[in-house]
Amino acid sequence: MNIQAQTYFSWSSGKDAALALYYLQQREGLEVSRLLTTVNQHFGRVSMHGLRKELLEKQAMATGIPLSIIEVPKEPTMDQYETLMKQALTSLQKEGFRHCGFGDIFLEDLRNYREQQLRAFGIKGRFPIWKKDTITLLHEFITLGFKAIVICIKSELLDKSFLGREIDASFIQDLPKNVDPCGENGEFHTFCYDGPIFTNPILFKTGERVFRAYKTPQQDKETLASMGFWFLDLIP
């Protein structure tokens, strides 16, 4: 394989990542040969939204792309996270990876942070759905035959009833106006279980719903003391 063409993908297991991977494969002609996901070692779940590691692995198998996992401690500090990420990037660089795909859409600070991290390793970030209209992206996601379920919501912005809903036309219609259609500001997270990037659907059943409150990174008069999230457990 041409070293310059070796690409890995920062895989979240959600709808935006799935659509961005589809764009890279089908529209940009890149061969993505690795998925990279951060998993909480203590809980055995994807750090961002609590998806079980077993379902993540089944999802990766259905893409036909090898999965690499960065295991982080129960409550990692930023320094610990960055150390583990640098170790992973060093390994990927040695393997010849020169591109990394992301499902980011419009968060400038996040993109700048990612690109700054990658620059030291000679890896170029690829953002195939960057700056695209999020309502258009969500309709395209559905039209292409992708299927996803909501597994995490921010309670300050969405009612508990949104947890466990399928991403479909009625979901889009019911979203409050202050919530981005793709949840790009962290309003909700999804698990993508079927679509054109998979050889087969990922089977699961729904489990318990759990509420958790987390302290906000900065405590000041304009910031809430805590943030609440509802999580839906999916069982392989």
Secondary structure, DSSP 8 states (H G I E B T S, - for coil): --GGG-EEEE--SSHHHHHHHHIIIIIS---EEEEEEEEETTTTEETTT--BHHHHHHHHHHHT--EEEEEE-SS--HHHHHHHHHHHHHHHHHTT--EEE----S-HHHHHHHHHHHHTTT-EEE-TTTT--HHHHHHHHHHTT-EEEEEEEETTTS-GGGTT-BSSHHHHHHS-TTS-TT-TTSSEEEEEEESTT-SS----EEEEEEEEEEE-SS-STTS-SEEEEEEEEEE-
